Each structure stands twice: as C-alpha cells, then as structure tokens.
C-alpha cells in the first residue's frame, strides 16, 4: 500500500517575491548572475565550468537547434557563456556533427544530453568530437539505469562532469550525489511544457516544493562535506518572474525551453 503525503506541493507561480529597497548602488552591471556547472569546494572552483548567466537551454531540438541550424545554440553561448544543450534524441552521427560544429565555432563549454541505453556507444564519439559536459537526460533519474550511466562517464572520463536527474526530493539528491557521483542535479518532474511524466507514470511534484526539498538536502550535504553541488531547475517556468522565484527557492541554474 502506498504511503500518502497530504502536505500540498506548490508551483512557482503560486508565490510572489516581497520587494526590498532599491539602492542607487544596485547597478545591473554589478550584479553577479554567474554559476558553476559542476560541484566544487570553496576556493577550488574550476573557472572553465562557470557560465556568466545562470541559464541553460532545454535539451530539445526545437530549443537548442540541429546540426544544420546552430544559430539558437550559439546565441545561448553568446548570452550565457555556455552553448545550448545538444539533445540526445537523434542518431549518433547527427549528434556528433552537432558537437563538431559547436567546437569549430569556438564554444568552450559544450553540454550534451545522453540517455541511459546507448551511452556506451555515444559518449566516446561525443568526447572525441569535443563534448565536455554530459547531462543524463531522464524524466525519473532515481534509477539503477542512471547510476550505471553516470558510473560509465566517471570511470572512463573522470575529468568531464556529468549532471544527474531528474529528481524532486532530498532522497533523490543523496542518491545521485552520494551513490552515483553526479556533479550537479536537475530538479523537475511533470512540470515542463512538453513533459508527460505525470500522465504516463503518475509521478510528479510541483516545482517550488521540489526545488526547496532538494536545496535543503544540498545545503546539508555542503555543511557535512564542504562540497557545493549546483541545482538546475528544469521545468515550471511559465513567465520571466518564475526565474528569480526558482533562484529564491534554492536553484543555481534555470533550464528554459518555452
């Protein structure tokens, strides 16, 4: 019999941010919007894996482009400092061609989504092409399949970070970080514009509550180990105002698609 949680979960749009005083010294050019793309200890952050604006594009063809049209992907690079996420729902030759074009365009961070069934074939070819950040792209990331995928990348390419996800709970965070070794964690389930996880599997959690639960675990982990693990909020952004709300709940990076 299932355990029932009667505590409601909440979406980002259900909340408002209380305003504070705007000082003359609060100039836009002085605001730090950057974020690390991988876990780090204080003072030991890898400068290569830092983007100047904490946004990443969803790993979807209609968002991040194709090998034949990398314009939107390069636009994301010019804006944030990191290329858009190359989607994994394409044959290996197309995905490799996409990465190659981005490398030839001079992008220094090329994030690539991989799934949990053909990663052993794709990852070596993508690394050879220039990929230097992997994202385990599954709707429910608390699984042995994800663990095996992350383990392969960590064992074969230990200098290349990999994100785990998606999860929506503190226990999911601990699984991905402590048991699997993920370098960052994506949060979101059943809340994306094109997501059907809730309809198909019946699993989901509203985004504000999910971010808060995972951030609580992330902060406890940092206090205990000294290692900070970035959280990526994936889904649930319906208006621009949802972006600062996701940050307020504890997300470091916002994945956008609409």
NUVO-157039 format. One line per field, with one value per residue: residue number from 1; residue in three letters; chain; x, y, z of N, C-alpha, C in turn. Coordinates in steps of 0.02 Angstrom, whole numbers. Each point is the difference from the previous one (the first is absolute). Layout:
BEGIN
drennu <- c(NUM; ...)
kolba <- c(Ala; ...)
torba <- c(A; ...)
nX <- c(X; ...)
nY <- c(Y; ...)
nZ <- c(Z; ...)
caX <- c(X; ...)
caY <- c(Y; ...)
caZ <- c(Z; ...)
cX <- c(X; ...)
cY <- c(Y; ...)
cZ <- c(Z; ...)
! end
This chain:
BEGIN
drennu <- c(1; 2; 3; 4; 5; 6; 7; 8; 9; 10; 11; 12; 13; 14; 15; 16; 17; 18; 19; 20; 21; 22; 23; 24; 25; 26; 27; 28; 29; 30; 31; 32; 33; 34; 35; 36; 37; 38; 39; 40; 41; 42; 43; 44; 45; 46; 47; 48; 49; 50; 51; 52; 53; 54; 55; 56; 57; 58; 59; 60; 61; 62; 63; 64; 65; 66; 67; 68; 69; 70; 71; 72; 73; 74; 75; 76; 77; 78; 79; 80; 81; 82; 83; 84; 85; 86; 87; 88; 89; 90; 91; 92; 93; 94; 95; 96; 97; 98; 99; 100; 101; 102; 103; 104; 105; 106; 107; 108; 109; 110; 111; 112; 113; 114; 115; 116; 117; 118; 119; 120; 121; 122; 123; 124; 125; 126; 127; 128; 129; 130; 131; 132; 133; 134; 135; 136; 137; 138; 139; 140; 141; 142; 143; 144; 145; 146; 147; 148; 149; 150; 151; 152; 153; 154; 155; 156; 157; 158; 159; 160; 161; 162; 163; 164; 165; 166; 167; 168; 169; 170; 171; 172; 173; 174; 175; 176; 177; 178; 179; 180; 181; 182; 183; 184; 185; 186; 187; 188; 189; 190; 191; 192; 193; 194; 195; 196; 197; 198; 199; 200; 201; 202; 203; 204; 205; 206; 207; 208; 209; 210; 211; 212; 213; 214; 215; 216; 217; 218; 219; 220; 221; 222; 223; 224; 225; 226; 227; 228; 229; 230; 231; 232; 233; 234; 235; 236; 237; 238; 239; 240; 241; 242; 243; 244; 245; 246; 247; 248; 249; 250; 251; 252; 253; 254; 255; 256; 257; 258)
kolba <- c(Unk; Unk; Unk; Unk; Unk; Unk; Unk; Unk; Unk; Unk; Unk; Unk; Unk; Unk; Unk; Unk; Unk; Unk; Unk; Unk; Unk; Unk; Unk; Unk; Unk; Unk; Unk; Unk; Unk; Unk; Unk; Unk; Unk; Unk; Unk; Unk; Unk; Unk; Unk; Unk; Unk; Unk; Unk; Unk; Unk; Unk; Unk; Unk; Unk; Unk; Unk; Unk; Unk; Unk; Unk; Unk; Unk; Unk; Unk; Unk; Unk; Unk; Unk; Unk; Unk; Unk; Unk; Unk; Unk; Unk; Unk; Unk; Unk; Unk; Unk; Unk; Unk; Unk; Unk; Unk; Unk; Unk; Unk; Unk; Unk; Unk; Unk; Unk; Unk; Unk; Unk; Unk; Unk; Unk; Unk; Unk; Unk; Unk; Unk; Unk; Unk; Unk; Unk; Unk; Unk; Unk; Unk; Unk; Unk; Unk; Unk; Unk; Unk; Unk; Unk; Unk; Unk; Unk; Unk; Unk; Unk; Unk; Unk; Unk; Unk; Unk; Unk; Unk; Unk; Unk; Unk; Unk; Unk; Unk; Unk; Unk; Unk; Unk; Unk; Unk; Unk; Unk; Unk; Unk; Unk; Unk; Unk; Unk; Unk; Unk; Unk; Unk; Unk; Unk; Unk; Unk; Unk; Unk; Unk; Unk; Unk; Unk; Unk; Unk; Unk; Unk; Unk; Unk; Unk; Unk; Unk; Unk; Unk; Unk; Unk; Unk; Unk; Unk; Unk; Unk; Unk; Unk; Unk; Unk; Unk; Unk; Unk; Unk; Unk; Unk; Unk; Unk; Unk; Unk; Unk; Unk; Unk; Unk; Unk; Unk; Unk; Unk; Unk; Unk; Unk; Unk; Unk; Unk; Unk; Unk; Unk; Unk; Unk; Unk; Unk; Unk; Unk; Unk; Unk; Unk; Unk; Unk; Unk; Unk; Unk; Unk; Unk; Unk; Unk; Unk; Unk; Unk; Unk; Unk; Unk; Unk; Unk; Unk; Unk; Unk; Unk; Unk; Unk; Unk; Unk; Unk; Unk; Unk; Unk; Unk; Unk; Unk; Unk; Unk; Unk; Unk; Unk; Unk)
torba <- c(A; A; A; A; A; A; A; A; A; A; A; A; A; A; A; A; A; A; A; A; A; A; A; A; A; A; A; A; A; A; A; A; A; A; A; A; A; A; A; A; A; A; A; A; A; A; A; A; A; A; A; A; A; A; A; A; A; A; A; A; A; A; A; A; A; A; A; A; A; A; A; A; A; A; A; A; A; A; A; A; A; A; A; A; A; A; A; A; A; A; A; A; A; A; A; A; A; A; A; A; A; A; A; A; A; A; A; A; A; A; A; A; A; A; A; A; A; A; A; A; A; A; A; A; A; A; A; A; A; A; A; A; A; A; A; A; A; A; A; A; A; A; A; A; A; A; A; A; A; A; A; A; A; A; A; A; A; A; A; A; A; A; A; A; A; A; A; A; A; A; A; A; A; A; A; A; A; A; A; A; A; A; A; A; A; A; A; A; A; A; A; A; A; A; A; A; A; A; A; A; A; A; A; A; A; A; A; A; A; A; A; A; A; A; A; A; A; A; A; A; A; A; A; A; A; A; A; A; A; A; A; A; A; A; A; A; A; A; A; A; A; A; A; A; A; A; A; A; A; A; A; A; A; A; A; A; A; A)
nX <- c(42; -17; 54; -48; 23; -29; 65; -32; 10; 48; -32; 46; -49; -2; 63; 7; 46; 14; -17; 62; 41; -10; 63; 27; 28; -65; 58; -34; 47; -25; -54; 17; -7; 63; 21; 21; 29; 43; -1; 8; 61; -14; 10; -35; -40; -21; 42; 23; -22; 5; -65; 0; -45; -33; 3; -36; 9; -64; 11; -26; -14; -63; 41; 38; -45; 30; 33; -59; -18; 60; -38; -54; 36; 26; -63; -16; 47; -20; -59; 11; 35; -56; 19; -51; -44; 47; -56; -23; -55; 62; 10; 45; -8; -65; 0; 40; -38; -50; 29; 16; -61; -23; 39; -17; -58; 38; -54; 9; -66; 2; -60; 2; -63; -3; -21; -41; -6; 24; 10; 7; -47; -43; 10; 34; -49; -42; 36; 9; -65; 6; -46; -16; -64; -14; -59; -6; -30; -27; -62; 22; 43; -46; 51; 2; -44; -24; -1; -20; -43; -14; -4; -30; -34; -14; -10; -32; -35; 43; 32; -45; -30; -43; -55; -32; -50; -63; 2; -38; 50; 6; -39; -34; 8; -11; -50; -18; 6; -27; -52; -19; 10; -64; 20; -62; -55; -37; -41; -49; -65; -24; 49; 38; 8; 52; 0; 4; 51; -34; -14; 64; 41; -34; 62; 0; 22; -40; 20; -39; -45; 6; 6; -48; -31; 16; -16; -50; -6; 2; -36; -37; 1; -10; -45; -20; 5; -27; -41; 1; -61; 11; -55; -26; -37; -32; -31; -62; 43; -49; 31; 24; -54; -13; 42; -11; -62; 19; 34; -53; -29; 54; -30; 52; -27; -25; -32; 5; -65; -50)
nY <- c(-60; 49; 36; 30; 49; 25; 11; 54; -8; 43; 34; 18; -6; -45; 18; 50; 39; 6; 62; 15; 35; 42; -16; 60; -33; -16; 1; -7; 42; 15; -22; -47; -16; -9; -58; -42; -38; 1; -54; 33; 2; 34; 45; -53; 50; -41; 49; -56; -30; 62; 9; 53; -36; -9; -6; -54; -18; -14; -64; 47; -36; 11; -14; -53; -10; -2; -53; 5; 11; 25; 40; -34; -53; 29; 17; -61; -22; 41; -22; -66; -14; -33; -45; 0; -34; -40; -8; -50; 31; -19; -25; -46; -13; 10; -36; -44; 3; -2; -46; -31; 17; -18; -54; -9; 13; -40; -37; 25; 7; -65; 17; -64; -8; -47; -56; -45; 2; 57; 16; -65; 5; 41; -13; -56; -8; 15; -37; -46; 13; -4; -46; 46; -14; -51; -11; -40; -8; -6; -19; -61; 41; -17; -23; -66; 14; 49; -40; -47; 44; 26; -61; -12; 57; -10; -62; 13; 50; -13; 31; -38; 56; -29; 26; -9; -40; 14; 39; -16; -35; 9; -52; 28; 57; -29; -29; 54; 34; -31; -27; 50; 54; 20; 40; -10; 30; -32; 52; -45; -6; -6; 46; -34; 47; -40; 4; -65; 12; 53; 12; -14; 28; 57; 16; 44; 62; 44; 46; 46; -46; -22; 62; 20; -57; 8; 65; -21; -51; 42; 41; -51; -20; 63; 6; -59; 18; 61; -42; 48; -24; 26; 37; -39; 54; -57; 51; 16; 22; 38; 40; 59; 18; -56; 34; 63; -22; -32; 55; 34; -49; 19; 11; -29; -45; 37; -58; 32; -2; 27)
nZ <- c(0; -40; 15; 32; -39; 53; 12; -17; -65; -16; -48; -44; -46; 49; -10; 43; -28; 64; -17; -15; 37; -51; 10; 2; 50; -4; -31; -57; -18; 61; -31; 42; -64; 17; -24; 45; -46; 50; 38; 58; 25; 54; -48; -20; -16; -48; -20; -29; 55; -22; 2; -40; -32; 57; -66; -10; -63; -8; 15; -39; -53; 21; 50; -2; -48; -60; -25; -30; 62; 10; -35; 19; -15; -54; -10; 22; -41; -48; 19; 6; -55; -10; -44; -43; 36; -26; -36; 37; -20; -18; -61; 13; -66; 11; 55; -29; -54; 42; 38; -56; -22; 60; -2; -65; 31; 38; 12; 61; 6; -12; 26; 14; -19; 47; -29; 26; -67; -28; 65; 4; -45; 29; 64; -17; -43; 49; 41; -46; -5; 67; 14; 45; -10; 41; -27; 54; -58; 61; -11; 15; 30; 43; -36; -2; -48; 37; 52; -42; -22; 59; 23; -59; 2; 64; -21; -57; 27; 48; -50; -30; 21; 41; -27; 58; -14; 7; 53; 53; 28; 66; 7; -49; 33; 59; -33; -34; 56; 52; -30; -40; 38; -7; -49; -19; 23; -45; 13; -1; 11; -62; -5; -43; -47; -15; 66; -10; 41; 18; -65; -15; 45; 1; -19; 50; -2; 28; -45; 28; 13; -62; -25; 40; -16; -64; 1; 36; -42; -53; 37; 18; -63; -17; 50; -23; -63; 0; -31; -45; -4; -61; 6; -47; -2; -12; -30; -16; -46; 21; 44; -21; 34; -34; -40; 21; -10; -56; -14; 16; -33; -36; -58; -28; -40; -48; -13; -59; -18; 34)
caX <- c(-42; 39; -2; -31; 23; -55; 27; -3; 59; -17; 34; 34; -45; -43; 35; 26; 59; -9; 51; 43; 20; 46; 51; 33; 59; -21; 4; -3; 67; 33; -35; 31; -50; 36; -7; 42; -35; 19; 11; 66; 13; 12; 67; 29; -44; 31; -26; -25; -69; -42; -33; -10; -72; -19; -53; 18; -57; -24; 30; -52; 18; -33; 28; 73; 20; 21; 65; -8; -20; 28; -7; -27; 48; 55; -28; 3; 71; 19; -36; 15; 68; -2; -43; -62; 8; -13; -48; 21; -50; 21; 51; 66; 36; -26; 21; 72; 5; -22; 55; 56; -14; 7; 72; 31; -22; 41; -30; 45; -39; -47; -38; -34; -44; 5; -51; 27; 3; 51; 54; 66; 17; 1; 45; 67; -1; -15; 61; 47; -24; 11; -46; 35; -48; -54; -62; -40; -65; -55; -54; 2; 71; 16; -4; 63; 22; 37; 61; 47; 20; 46; 61; 39; 33; 49; 55; 36; 17; -10; 7; -60; -56; -65; -58; -49; -68; -27; -26; -42; 0; 66; 27; 24; 63; 52; 14; 39; 65; 41; 4; 19; 56; -18; 33; -54; -63; -58; -61; -61; -34; -70; -17; 22; -53; -10; 11; -58; 17; -55; -54; 19; 23; -34; 47; 12; -2; 2; 70; 25; 10; 55; 64; 12; 19; 67; 47; 11; 48; 63; 31; 23; 58; 55; 23; 32; 58; 36; -8; -61; -25; -51; -66; -28; -73; -19; -72; -41; 6; -54; 12; 67; 3; 13; 72; 25; -33; 37; 62; -16; -12; 63; 31; 58; -6; -68; -5; -58; -16; -54)
caY <- c(60; 61; 49; 61; 64; 48; 68; 20; 28; 65; 24; 65; 56; 11; 44; 65; 22; 63; 47; 34; 68; 5; 50; 27; -42; -63; 8; -65; -27; -25; -59; -63; -49; -59; -61; -57; -55; -63; 3; 26; 23; 72; 19; -49; -3; -3; 58; -20; -21; 53; 41; 67; 7; -67; -28; -49; -17; -69; -46; -15; 23; 63; 52; 5; -3; -62; 9; 42; 68; 8; 70; 10; -28; 48; 59; -16; 6; 71; 31; -28; -26; -72; -18; -34; -72; -40; -51; -69; -35; 1; -51; 18; 41; 68; 30; 14; 57; 59; 18; 22; 68; 46; 6; 41; 69; 27; -2; -35; -49; -33; -49; -49; -47; -71; -41; -55; -64; -6; 43; -31; 12; 71; 42; 5; 38; 69; 28; 11; 57; 62; 8; 3; -2; -46; 6; -60; 29; -47; 33; -24; -17; -40; -68; -35; 15; 63; -14; -32; 50; 46; -38; -8; 63; 15; -47; 7; 70; 27; 73; 30; -4; -24; 16; -52; 24; 50; -22; 52; -10; -3; -68; -4; 37; -40; -56; 21; 29; -43; -68; 0; 44; 53; 65; 48; -37; 33; -8; 14; -61; 10; 71; 31; 13; -59; -59; -43; -49; -7; -36; -69; -38; 21; 28; 71; 43; 69; 20; 37; -48; -45; 36; 11; -63; -20; 50; -15; -55; 27; 40; -47; -35; 48; 8; -62; -21; 56; -1; 31; -33; 42; -25; 28; -5; -20; -1; 40; 71; 22; 71; 20; 7; -65; -11; 19; -40; -64; 15; 13; -64; -35; -22; 38; 9; -12; -27; 30; -30; 33)
caZ <- c(0; -5; 55; -25; 27; -6; -6; -71; -33; -30; -60; 6; -11; 58; 47; -19; 37; 34; -23; 48; -21; -56; 13; -59; -14; -31; -72; -34; -18; 60; 23; -23; -22; -22; 39; -17; -32; 31; 72; 17; 68; 3; -21; -48; -58; -66; -37; -66; 7; 29; -50; 27; 14; 23; -41; -51; -41; 5; -48; -49; -67; -15; 42; -7; -69; -33; -32; -59; 21; 67; 17; 67; 47; 6; 33; 71; 20; 4; 56; 66; 6; -10; -56; 17; 11; -59; 19; -12; -40; -70; -11; 24; -49; 3; 63; -7; -46; 38; 46; -41; -23; 56; 16; -52; 10; 54; 66; 46; 38; -44; 39; -43; 34; -18; 34; 40; -35; -52; 21; -11; -70; -16; 40; -28; -63; 16; 31; -56; -39; 38; 57; 64; 55; -16; 39; -3; -15; 11; 36; 69; 5; 59; -28; -12; -68; 4; 37; -46; -50; 33; 16; -61; -16; 52; -4; -62; -13; 67; 0; -31; 46; -23; 42; 9; 7; 45; 64; 32; 73; 31; -8; -68; -2; 32; -44; -57; 19; 43; -25; -71; -14; -46; 13; 9; 1; -31; 39; -38; -23; -13; 0; -62; -49; -41; 42; 10; 52; 47; -33; -17; 58; 61; 49; -12; 58; -23; -3; 58; 55; -19; 7; 71; 32; -23; 26; 71; 2; -25; 52; 52; -28; 1; 68; 23; -41; -28; -73; -23; -61; -31; -16; -61; -2; -68; -8; 45; -14; -45; -13; 21; 72; 32; 4; 66; 52; 4; 35; 70; 34; 9; -63; -23; -72; -25; -67; -31; -63; -37)
cX <- c(44; -6; -26; 27; -55; 24; 0; 67; -22; 42; 33; -48; -48; 30; 17; 61; -15; 55; 41; 19; 48; 48; 30; 61; -18; -3; 2; 69; 38; -31; 31; -54; 32; -13; 49; -44; 18; 14; 71; 4; 15; 72; 32; -42; 39; -27; -27; -75; -41; -30; -18; -74; -27; -63; 29; -63; -20; 29; -53; 19; -30; 27; 74; 26; 18; 68; -3; -18; 21; -8; -25; 48; 57; -24; 1; 72; 21; -32; 25; 72; 3; -48; -65; 11; -19; -46; 23; -49; 15; 54; 69; 38; -24; 23; 74; 11; -18; 57; 59; -9; 8; 73; 35; -21; 35; -32; 44; -37; -53; -37; -42; -42; 12; -56; 33; 2; 52; 61; 69; 23; 10; 55; 70; 3; -12; 60; 51; -20; 8; -47; 39; -46; -58; -59; -40; -73; -55; -54; -2; 70; 20; -5; 69; 28; 41; 66; 53; 27; 52; 66; 45; 39; 54; 61; 43; 26; -8; 6; -61; -59; -63; -53; -45; -70; -47; -26; -40; -1; 71; 31; 26; 67; 56; 19; 47; 70; 43; 9; 25; 59; -15; 32; -49; -65; -56; -63; -60; -31; -74; -21; 21; -56; -15; 6; -64; 13; -58; -57; 16; 17; -36; 46; 14; 4; 4; 68; 26; 16; 58; 68; 18; 23; 71; 52; 16; 52; 68; 37; 26; 64; 61; 28; 39; 65; 43; -5; -68; -21; -54; -65; -25; -76; -22; -76; -35; 5; -51; 6; 71; 7; 13; 74; 29; -33; 35; 66; -13; -12; 63; 33; 59; -7; -71; 4; -65; -13; -53; 26)
cY <- c(62; 43; 65; 61; 52; 72; 21; 24; 61; 15; 67; 58; 13; 50; 67; 15; 67; 48; 28; 69; -4; 58; 26; -42; -67; 8; -68; -30; -27; -64; -63; -51; -66; -60; -53; -55; -68; 11; 25; 14; 75; 15; -45; -7; 1; 57; -18; -14; 51; 42; 67; 16; -70; -26; -53; -17; -73; -42; -24; 30; 68; 58; 11; -9; -70; 11; 46; 72; 9; 72; 12; -24; 49; 65; -10; 7; 73; 34; -24; -21; -75; -16; -31; -75; -38; -58; -70; -40; 5; -53; 25; 44; 72; 35; 19; 60; 65; 25; 27; 71; 50; 10; 44; 73; 33; 1; -42; -49; -28; -54; -45; -46; -71; -37; -60; -67; -4; 43; -30; 10; 75; 40; 4; 42; 74; 35; 15; 62; 66; 11; 1; 10; -45; 10; -64; 21; -52; 35; -20; -28; -41; -74; -31; 15; 65; -10; -31; 50; 48; -36; -9; 64; 15; -45; 12; 71; 40; 76; 35; -7; -27; 19; -61; 29; -36; -33; 58; -5; 0; -68; -11; 35; -43; -61; 21; 24; -49; -70; -3; 44; 56; 66; 57; -39; 41; -18; 18; -65; 15; 73; 36; 8; -61; -65; -40; -53; -12; -40; -73; -41; 17; 28; 73; 36; 72; 31; 38; -46; -46; 33; 9; -63; -21; 49; -13; -57; 23; 39; -43; -35; 47; 9; -60; -15; 58; 6; 30; -30; 45; -37; 36; -10; -10; -5; 47; 75; 20; 73; 16; 3; -66; -14; 23; -38; -67; 10; 10; -65; -43; -25; 45; 19; -16; -26; 24; -31; 37; 61)
cZ <- c(0; 63; -29; 36; -12; -3; -73; -26; -40; -61; 13; -5; 58; 49; -31; 43; 33; -21; 58; -26; -58; 13; -65; -19; -32; -76; -34; -14; 60; 27; -31; -16; -19; 45; -23; -30; 32; 74; 15; 75; -2; -16; -51; -62; -65; -42; -69; 4; 39; -56; 31; 13; 13; -34; -47; -39; 10; -56; -50; -67; -16; 40; -14; -70; -25; -30; -61; 18; 73; 26; 71; 53; 11; 34; 76; 26; 8; 60; 68; 9; -7; -57; 25; 4; -64; 20; -21; -43; -74; -8; 19; -49; 1; 65; -3; -46; 34; 45; -39; -24; 56; 19; -51; 6; 59; 68; 47; 46; -47; 40; -46; 43; -24; 37; 33; -38; -55; 16; -14; -72; -13; 36; -29; -64; 14; 33; -55; -40; 38; 58; 65; 60; -21; 48; -10; -3; 6; 42; 74; 12; 60; -21; -7; -69; 0; 37; -45; -52; 29; 16; -60; -16; 52; -4; -62; -13; 64; 3; -30; 48; -33; 50; 5; 5; -48; 64; 31; 76; 26; -7; -71; -9; 29; -44; -57; 18; 38; -29; -72; -17; -49; 21; 7; -8; -31; 38; -44; -26; -8; -6; -64; -50; -42; 39; 10; 54; 48; -31; -12; 62; 64; 53; -18; 67; -25; 15; 60; 58; -15; 9; 73; 35; -19; 26; 74; 8; -24; 54; 57; -23; 0; 70; 24; -36; -24; -75; -19; -67; -30; -14; -62; 2; -72; -4; 48; -11; -52; -19; 24; 76; 36; 7; 67; 57; 8; 36; 75; 39; 5; -63; -18; -73; -21; -71; -30; -69; -40; -36)
! end
